[in-house]
Amino acid sequence: MSPLDAREYERLRRATRTHREDLVLRLGGEVGLRPAEMARVRLGDVESQDGHHFLAVRNGDGITREAYLPTDVEHDLRKYAGSVGVGDDDPLLTVSPRRLQMLVGEVSARVEGVDVSSRDLRWHFAADLLDAGVPPHVVCAIGGWDRLDSLEPLLTDPDREAVAAALADDDGSDVSAELRQDVELAADLGTALVGAATGREVAQTACERLAAADGIRFAWLAERTGNGFTFRGAGGIDEAAVEHALDEHEAAAIDAVETPTVGVEQTADGPLALVPVVREGAAAGVLAVGTTDAVREDRRDALAVLGTQVGHALAAVERKRLLLADTVVELDFRCPTESSFVADLSGTLECHVELSGMVPVGGGSLLYYLVVEGAGADPVLSHASAADAVADARLIEDYGDGASVEVVVDASPALAAVESGARVRSLRADGGDATVTVELPGEADVRAVVDAVTDAHPSVSLAAKHQADRSVETDQGFRERLADRLSDRQATVLRAAYHSGYFEWPRGSTAEELADSLDVSSPTLHNHLRKAQQKLLTAFFDETPASPSTADRRR
């Protein structure tokens, strides 16, 4: 579905029946807020400067970004606060994120020919700004998208005239040689990383290619382990010098990873760009690039793309190692209530909770699919809505004395393990205690993963460690062939659709709900899902991988 146009958006606003409904539409369509973010809006989070208004967007007790408030939206926000008697430090909309999603659907149902979700409102917000000429990286920053490629469906393919205009300054001069080089380097690096067999090889190849480029003095890569960093590779600089740089710029490196944004430090020898290495939707390390010239905004964007590119290569290597390993290490972590939402849920409601599926999503979150036995849907969702670690929750199926729910978790021991390269095998909770079992390749750095989990959650303890031999199964070749074909995003969408009941009849989730959960547009969801399904069916029905011509026809 194409983004809402201005006329459709105005029809939606005219269909609202209350001041609250109109404000929710405007917070989504003109400020770019998600339902979970709307539920945390406080009047005290609005600041004004030089006639402009900004809103600090909350995630739990922290601030994730600063959104821009159009003047008339800011006026409506204050007017609504006054009408309902809400104080500056109190939530403005005293309902759950799920209720706000439903409210958007109710307004949409009143408008013939317009089927809109809260995600579509954000899509309208982004499209409107891009059409007005706002740079994509600014739209990402104020809208909470962590990567520029999130906006790809809204960006049309330029023709030759558009390319020529974009690559020329106002005085007619061409774009900087540095930016051209970075674009070429990204293409070259993508080809080189395909052949890397280990994480260290990925790191070393990336750093050596970067260090050989004009205007770059050196490059090194360090992985985030626990509260610090571990050296993984370098080009143009030795390991001892990297360790010294990590000590000197540790705070800036941590900021680059946690933000995640490209930071620049000024050193005696020149600028040092600290680039987050984004893997599985979260920053897992830092790629440091020493340059000879100042790092302009356009080059920061190009370096951010390189960091994501390296992260994808690292994730692919880890998945392949896990898939092909004959021996794996399994770690059991014991998680008490203070460290785990799932443990707290089982203790508070005296129920059994088990993870049926899990999907990493952008922004450092996990999408849990939980089966709850011994507690009804309403108390489960109420408990989830009140939990600081939960960004959003929705019901998939109500069993009466149990439920299947989808929960977006921003902080958990499982998330710390995943960000360290482990794979979650199981998660169960009873009586206020949860056990998370994760899996690593036999040769992996087990201590680094344990430290990452226990440093982030001090009350968590390692309960057991054991090796497991993998038996050769007849479907192993099928899984390998399919894993090689699916992109990261296609695999994520397909897994989320399966666990959320999208393929069941009647469906446990609609496409719009699934798109909201994954924070993508409906067109992007359908695009990834259709391609993933085609690759799945091709791998299942074909004895050998399809030839390029066959794959193209089926796509």
matplotlib code that plots the C-alpha trace (Angstrom):
import matplotlib.pyplot as plt

x = [0.0, 1.3, 1.7, -1.3, -1.6, -2.5, -6.1, -6.6, -4.9, -7.3, -10.2, -9.0, -8.7, -12.2, -13.5, -12.2, -14.9, -12.9, -10.0, -8.0, -8.5, -7.3, -4.3, -3.3, -3.5, -1.4, 1.2, 1.6, 1.1, 2.9, 5.4, 6.2, 5.5, 4.8, 1.9, 4.2, 5.9, 2.5, 1.6, 4.6, 4.2, 4.4, 3.9, 7.1, 9.0, 8.3, 11.0, 10.9, 13.9, 13.8, 10.2, 10.5, 9.2, 10.9, 9.6, 11.8, 10.7, 10.7, 11.4, 10.8, 12.6, 15.1, 15.1, 15.7, 15.5, 14.1, 11.1, 10.1, 6.7, 4.9, 3.6, -0.1, 0.5, 2.3, -0.7, -3.2, -1.1, -1.2, -4.9, -5.7, -3.6, -5.5, -8.9, -8.2, -6.3, -3.0, 0.1, 3.4, 5.0, 2.0, 1.3, -0.9, -2.7, -3.7, -4.3, -2.2, -0.2, -2.5, -5.6, -4.0, -3.4, -7.1, -8.2, -6.4, -8.2, -11.5, -11.1, -9.9, -13.0, -15.2, -13.4, -14.5, -11.5, -8.9, -7.4, -4.8, -2.7, -0.5, 2.5, 0.9, 0.7, 4.4, 4.9, 2.9, 5.0, 8.3, 6.9, 5.7, 9.0, 11.0, 8.7, 9.4, 13.1, 14.1, 17.3, 16.7, 19.2, 17.2, 13.9, 15.6, 16.8, 13.5, 11.4, 13.3, 14.5, 17.9, 19.0, 18.6, 17.6, 14.4, 13.1, 14.1, 10.5, 9.8, 12.8, 12.3, 15.0, 16.7, 17.1, 20.4, 19.3, 18.5, 21.8, 23.7, 21.9, 22.4, 26.1, 26.8, 27.2, 25.4, 28.5, 28.4, 31.3, 31.1, 30.5, 33.5, 36.1, 35.9, 32.2, 32.6, 35.4, 33.2, 30.5, 33.0, 34.5, 31.1, 30.6, 34.1, 33.8, 30.5, 32.2, 35.2, 33.3, 31.2, 34.2, 35.1, 34.7, 35.2, 34.4, 38.1, 38.5, 35.5, 37.0, 40.5, 39.3, 37.2, 39.9, 42.6, 40.4, 39.5, 43.2, 44.2, 41.8, 42.9, 42.4, 42.2, 45.2, 44.0, 41.0, 40.3, 37.3, 36.5, 33.5, 31.5, 32.0, 30.4, 31.2, 34.3, 35.6, 37.7, 40.1, 39.0, 41.0, 43.0, 44.6, 47.4, 47.8, 49.1, 47.1, 49.0, 48.1, 44.4, 44.4, 45.7, 43.1, 40.4, 41.5, 41.6, 38.3, 36.3, 33.5, 33.1, 33.1, 30.5, 28.4, 28.7, 27.4, 24.6, 23.2, 24.0, 25.4, 28.8, 30.9, 34.1, 37.0, 39.7, 43.2, 46.7, 47.1, 43.7, 40.0, 38.9, 35.4, 33.8, 31.2, 28.7, 28.8, 25.1, 24.4, 20.9, 19.4, 21.7, 25.1, 27.6, 30.9, 32.7, 34.6, 37.2, 38.4, 41.3, 40.9, 43.2, 40.4, 37.4, 34.5, 31.5, 27.9, 27.6, 30.7, 29.2, 26.2, 28.5, 30.5, 27.3, 26.4, 29.8, 29.3, 26.0, 27.6, 30.3, 27.7, 25.6, 28.8, 29.6, 26.0, 26.1, 29.4, 28.0, 24.8, 26.8, 29.1, 26.1, 24.4, 27.5, 29.0, 29.2, 29.6, 27.9, 28.1, 24.8, 24.6, 21.8, 21.2, 19.1, 17.1, 15.2, 12.3, 14.4, 16.2, 13.5, 10.0, 9.1, 10.3, 8.4, 5.2, 5.4, 5.8, 3.2, 0.5, 1.5, 1.7, 3.9, 5.5, 7.4, 8.9, 7.5, 9.6, 11.8, 12.8, 15.5, 14.1, 15.7, 16.7, 18.0, 14.7, 13.5, 10.1, 8.9, 6.2, 5.1, 2.6, 1.2, -0.6, -2.5, -3.3, -5.8, -5.1, -6.2, -3.9, -1.0, -1.4, -1.9, 1.2, 3.2, 1.9, 3.2, 6.6, 9.5, 11.4, 8.4, 7.8, 4.6, 2.4, -0.6, -2.8, -2.5, -4.9, -7.0, -7.3, -9.4, -7.0, -4.0, -2.9, -0.5, 1.0, 3.5, 5.8, 8.5, 11.2, 13.9, 16.0, 16.5, 19.3, 18.3, 18.9, 22.4, 23.2, 21.9, 23.8, 27.0, 26.4, 24.5, 21.3, 18.4, 17.2, 14.6, 13.1, 10.9, 9.6, 7.8, 7.3, 9.3, 12.4, 13.3, 15.9, 17.3, 19.3, 21.5, 23.7, 27.2, 29.6, 32.1, 35.0, 33.2, 34.4, 32.1, 33.5, 32.8, 29.1, 28.7, 30.3, 28.1, 24.9, 26.0, 27.4, 24.2, 22.1, 24.1, 21.4, 21.6, 23.9, 25.3, 23.5, 25.0, 27.4, 27.6, 28.6, 26.1, 26.9, 24.8, 23.4, 23.3, 19.7, 18.2, 16.8, 20.2, 21.0, 17.6, 18.2, 21.7, 20.4, 17.5, 19.7, 22.0, 19.1, 17.2, 18.4, 18.4, 15.2, 13.4, 14.3, 13.1, 9.8, 9.1, 9.9, 7.8, 4.8, 5.1, 5.2, 2.5, -0.1, -0.1, -0.3, -3.0, -6.7, -8.2, -5.2, -3.7, -2.2, -3.1, -0.4, -0.9, -0.3, 2.8, 4.1, 3.6, 5.4, 8.4, 8.3, 8.1, 5.6, 2.9, 4.4, 7.8, 6.4, 4.6, 7.6, 9.9, 7.3, 6.5, 10.2, 10.9, 8.0, 9.1, 12.6, 11.3, 9.1, 11.9, 14.3, 11.6, 10.4, 13.7, 16.3, 19.0, 19.1, 17.2, 19.3, 19.4, 16.9, 14.4, 14.8, 14.2, 11.0, 9.7, 10.5]
y = [0.0, 3.5, 6.0, 8.1, 11.2, 14.6, 14.3, 10.9, 12.1, 15.0, 12.7, 10.6, 13.7, 14.8, 11.3, 11.7, 12.2, 13.3, 15.6, 12.5, 10.7, 13.7, 14.1, 10.5, 10.8, 13.9, 12.4, 9.5, 11.3, 14.6, 13.8, 10.2, 8.5, 4.8, 3.8, 2.9, 6.3, 8.1, 6.4, 7.9, 11.5, 14.1, 17.8, 18.3, 16.6, 19.5, 22.2, 25.3, 27.0, 29.9, 29.4, 25.7, 22.9, 19.5, 16.5, 14.1, 10.6, 8.1, 4.4, 3.2, 5.7, 6.8, 9.2, 7.6, 10.6, 14.1, 14.5, 17.8, 19.2, 21.4, 24.5, 23.7, 20.1, 21.6, 23.9, 21.0, 19.0, 21.7, 22.3, 18.7, 18.5, 21.5, 20.0, 16.7, 18.2, 16.3, 17.6, 18.2, 15.0, 12.7, 10.6, 12.6, 9.6, 7.3, 4.2, 1.3, 1.3, -1.5, 0.7, 3.5, 1.1, 0.1, 3.7, 4.4, 1.4, 2.6, 6.0, 4.4, 2.2, 5.3, 6.4, 4.5, 3.2, 4.0, 1.2, 2.7, 1.4, 3.3, 2.2, 3.8, 7.1, 7.0, 6.1, 9.2, 11.3, 10.1, 10.5, 14.0, 15.2, 13.5, 15.1, 18.5, 17.9, 17.0, 14.9, 11.2, 11.1, 13.9, 12.0, 8.9, 10.8, 12.5, 9.5, 6.9, 4.7, 3.4, 2.9, 4.9, 1.8, 1.7, 4.5, 2.8, 2.0, 5.8, 6.7, 6.6, 5.4, 8.6, 9.1, 10.5, 14.1, 13.6, 11.9, 14.7, 17.3, 15.4, 15.0, 18.6, 21.4, 24.8, 26.1, 23.2, 21.3, 17.5, 15.7, 15.2, 12.6, 11.1, 10.4, 8.8, 6.7, 5.6, 4.5, 2.5, 1.1, -0.2, -2.1, -3.5, -4.5, -6.3, -8.5, -9.2, -10.1, -12.7, -15.1, -14.6, -17.7, -16.4, -13.3, -12.4, -12.8, -10.4, -7.9, -8.1, -7.9, -4.9, -3.0, -3.8, -2.6, 0.6, 1.3, 1.0, 3.7, 7.3, 9.7, 6.9, 6.3, 3.2, 1.1, -1.2, -3.2, -4.1, -6.1, -5.1, -7.7, -7.0, -3.5, -3.2, -4.1, -6.9, -6.4, -8.3, -6.9, -3.9, -2.4, 0.2, 0.0, -2.7, -4.3, -2.5, 0.9, -0.2, -1.1, 2.3, 4.0, 1.9, 3.1, 6.7, 6.8, 4.2, 6.5, 7.8, 4.2, 3.1, 6.2, 5.2, 1.7, 2.6, 5.5, 4.1, 6.9, 7.7, 9.8, 11.7, 12.3, 14.8, 13.3, 14.8, 12.9, 13.7, 12.8, 9.4, 8.2, 5.7, 3.7, 1.3, -2.2, -3.1, -6.8, -8.4, -4.9, -3.9, -2.4, -5.2, -3.3, -0.3, 0.2, 3.0, 4.8, 7.3, 9.9, 12.6, 15.2, 16.3, 13.9, 15.7, 14.7, 13.0, 10.9, 9.9, 8.5, 6.5, 5.2, 4.2, 2.1, 0.4, -0.4, -2.1, -3.9, -5.4, -6.2, -8.2, -10.1, -11.0, -12.2, -14.4, -16.0, -16.7, -18.2, -20.4, -21.6, -22.5, -24.3, -26.4, -27.0, -30.7, -29.7, -26.7, -25.3, -24.8, -22.3, -22.3, -18.9, -18.6, -15.4, -14.1, -11.7, -8.5, -9.4, -10.9, -9.8, -13.5, -14.6, -11.7, -12.6, -16.2, -15.2, -12.5, -14.4, -17.8, -19.2, -21.2, -19.2, -20.6, -19.0, -20.5, -18.2, -15.1, -12.6, -9.8, -6.5, -3.1, -0.7, -3.4, -5.2, -8.8, -9.9, -12.7, -15.1, -16.5, -19.2, -18.7, -21.4, -20.7, -17.0, -15.2, -12.9, -9.7, -10.0, -11.0, -8.0, -5.7, -7.0, -6.6, -3.0, -2.0, -3.6, -1.2, -3.8, -4.2, -1.7, -3.2, -6.3, -7.7, -10.8, -13.5, -16.0, -16.3, -19.8, -18.9, -20.1, -19.2, -17.1, -16.7, -13.2, -11.2, -9.0, -6.5, -6.6, -3.9, -5.4, -9.0, -11.6, -13.2, -9.9, -9.5, -13.1, -12.5, -9.3, -11.3, -13.8, -16.6, -18.2, -18.7, -22.3, -22.1, -19.8, -21.1, -19.6, -20.9, -19.4, -16.3, -18.0, -18.2, -20.3, -19.2, -21.7, -20.3, -22.0, -21.2, -22.9, -25.2, -22.8, -19.6, -17.4, -18.6, -16.3, -13.2, -14.2, -15.1, -11.7, -9.8, -11.3, -11.1, -7.6, -6.3, -8.2, -8.8, -10.9, -13.5, -16.5, -19.3, -22.4, -25.0, -25.4, -28.5, -29.6, -31.2, -33.2, -32.5, -35.5, -35.4, -35.0, -35.5, -31.9, -30.3, -29.7, -28.1, -25.7, -24.8, -24.2, -22.0, -20.1, -19.2, -17.8, -15.8, -12.3, -11.2, -9.2, -12.0, -14.5, -12.1, -11.4, -15.1, -16.2, -13.5, -14.3, -18.0, -17.5, -14.8, -17.1, -15.2, -18.4, -20.1, -20.0, -18.0, -15.8, -15.0, -11.7, -9.5, -8.1, -4.7, -5.9, -7.8, -4.7, -2.7, -5.2, -5.3, -1.5, -1.7, -0.5, -2.8, -2.8, -3.7, -6.5, -8.0, -7.6, -9.5, -12.1, -12.9, -13.3, -15.4, -17.7, -18.2, -19.1, -21.4, -23.2, -23.3, -24.9, -27.4, -28.5, -28.2, -30.9, -28.4, -24.6, -22.8, -21.3, -17.5, -17.3, -19.6, -17.6, -14.4, -15.7, -16.9, -13.8]
z = [0.0, -0.9, 1.8, 2.8, 0.6, 2.1, 1.1, 2.7, 5.9, 6.1, 5.6, 8.5, 10.8, 9.8, 10.9, 14.5, 17.1, 20.1, 20.8, 21.9, 18.6, 16.6, 18.9, 18.5, 14.7, 14.7, 17.0, 14.6, 11.2, 12.0, 14.8, 13.9, 17.3, 17.8, 20.0, 22.9, 22.6, 22.6, 25.8, 27.5, 26.3, 29.0, 28.8, 30.7, 27.9, 25.5, 25.1, 22.9, 21.3, 18.8, 18.0, 17.4, 19.7, 20.5, 22.3, 24.3, 23.3, 26.2, 26.2, 29.8, 32.0, 29.4, 26.5, 23.1, 20.7, 20.3, 17.9, 16.2, 17.2, 14.6, 16.3, 15.9, 17.2, 20.2, 20.7, 20.5, 22.9, 25.6, 24.9, 25.5, 28.6, 30.0, 29.1, 31.0, 33.9, 33.3, 35.1, 33.4, 34.7, 34.1, 31.0, 28.6, 27.2, 30.0, 27.9, 26.8, 23.5, 22.2, 22.9, 20.9, 18.0, 18.2, 18.3, 15.0, 13.5, 14.7, 13.1, 9.9, 9.8, 9.5, 6.2, 3.1, 1.1, 3.7, 5.8, 8.1, 11.0, 13.4, 11.3, 8.2, 10.0, 10.7, 7.0, 6.0, 8.4, 6.7, 3.2, 3.8, 5.1, 2.3, -0.3, 1.4, 0.9, 4.4, 4.2, 4.9, 7.8, 9.6, 9.0, 10.5, 13.6, 14.5, 13.5, 15.4, 12.5, 13.1, 9.5, 6.3, 4.4, 6.5, 4.3, 1.1, -0.1, 0.0, -2.1, -5.8, -8.2, -9.6, -13.3, -14.8, -14.4, -10.7, -10.1, -11.8, -9.8, -6.5, -7.1, -7.9, -5.4, -5.9, -7.6, -10.1, -8.7, -8.3, -5.0, -2.9, -3.9, -0.4, -0.8, -4.2, -2.8, 0.1, -2.3, -4.4, -1.2, 0.0, -3.2, -3.1, 0.6, 0.0, -2.5, -0.3, 2.8, 1.1, 1.1, 4.8, 6.9, 10.4, 12.4, 12.7, 8.9, 8.4, 10.8, 9.3, 5.7, 6.4, 8.2, 5.6, 2.7, 4.6, 5.5, 1.9, 0.7, 0.0, 2.9, 5.5, 7.9, 9.6, 10.7, 13.6, 14.8, 18.4, 19.6, 22.7, 25.4, 28.8, 29.8, 27.5, 24.1, 22.6, 19.7, 16.5, 13.6, 12.3, 9.2, 9.2, 13.0, 15.4, 18.2, 21.0, 19.5, 19.2, 22.9, 23.8, 21.6, 23.2, 26.7, 25.5, 23.6, 25.5, 26.5, 22.9, 21.6, 24.1, 23.1, 19.4, 20.2, 22.5, 20.5, 17.8, 15.7, 14.1, 16.5, 15.7, 18.1, 17.4, 18.0, 17.6, 14.2, 12.8, 13.1, 14.4, 13.3, 15.6, 13.6, 15.3, 13.8, 13.6, 13.7, 14.0, 14.5, 17.4, 17.6, 18.6, 18.3, 16.9, 13.7, 14.2, 11.1, 11.2, 8.5, 7.1, 6.6, 8.6, 8.6, 7.1, 7.6, 4.2, 5.0, 8.4, 6.6, 4.2, 7.2, 8.9, 5.9, 6.0, 9.7, 8.9, 6.0, 8.3, 10.9, 8.4, 7.4, 11.0, 11.6, 8.5, 9.6, 13.1, 11.7, 9.4, 12.2, 14.3, 11.4, 10.5, 13.9, 14.9, 18.5, 20.3, 23.8, 25.6, 28.5, 31.0, 32.8, 35.9, 35.8, 38.9, 38.8, 38.9, 35.7, 33.6, 32.6, 31.9, 35.4, 37.0, 35.0, 36.2, 39.8, 40.0, 38.2, 39.4, 35.9, 33.6, 30.7, 27.7, 24.7, 21.4, 19.2, 19.2, 16.5, 16.9, 15.7, 15.1, 17.9, 20.3, 21.0, 20.9, 19.8, 22.1, 21.3, 24.7, 25.6, 29.1, 31.1, 34.2, 33.7, 31.5, 28.6, 30.4, 33.5, 31.2, 28.9, 31.9, 33.6, 30.3, 29.8, 33.2, 32.9, 32.3, 30.0, 27.7, 24.9, 23.6, 23.9, 22.1, 22.2, 19.6, 21.0, 24.2, 25.7, 28.6, 31.3, 29.2, 26.2, 23.4, 23.3, 21.4, 23.5, 22.5, 25.1, 25.3, 28.1, 29.1, 29.6, 26.3, 24.5, 26.0, 24.9, 21.3, 21.0, 21.9, 19.1, 20.9, 19.8, 22.2, 22.3, 25.0, 27.7, 30.5, 33.7, 36.8, 40.2, 39.6, 38.2, 34.5, 32.7, 29.4, 27.4, 24.7, 22.1, 20.8, 18.3, 20.1, 19.5, 20.5, 23.4, 26.1, 28.8, 26.7, 26.4, 30.1, 31.0, 28.6, 30.2, 33.8, 33.5, 32.0, 34.6, 37.8, 39.4, 36.6, 37.2, 35.0, 36.1, 33.7, 30.8, 28.6, 25.2, 22.8, 19.7, 16.7, 14.9, 11.1, 10.0, 6.6, 6.6, 7.3, 3.6, 3.2, 6.1, 4.8, 1.3, 2.6, 5.0, 2.1, 0.0, 2.6, 3.4, 7.1, 6.7, 4.8, 7.5, 10.2, 8.6, 7.8, 11.3, 12.9, 10.6, 11.5, 15.3, 15.3, 13.6, 10.3, 8.3, 10.4, 9.7, 11.1, 11.2, 14.6, 13.3, 10.4, 8.0, 9.5, 13.0, 11.9, 10.1, 13.3, 15.4, 13.1, 12.6, 8.8, 6.2, 4.9, 1.3, 2.7, 4.8, 1.8, -0.3, 2.1, 3.0, -0.6, -1.5, 1.6, 0.9, -2.7, -1.6, 1.0, -1.5, -4.1, -1.5, -0.5, -4.0, -5.9, -5.5, -6.3, -5.9, -8.7, -11.4, -11.5, -14.4, -12.6, -9.3, -11.2, -12.8, -9.4, -7.6]

ax = plt.figure().add_subplot(projection="3d")
ax.plot(x, y, z, "-o")
ax.set_aspect("equal")
plt.show()
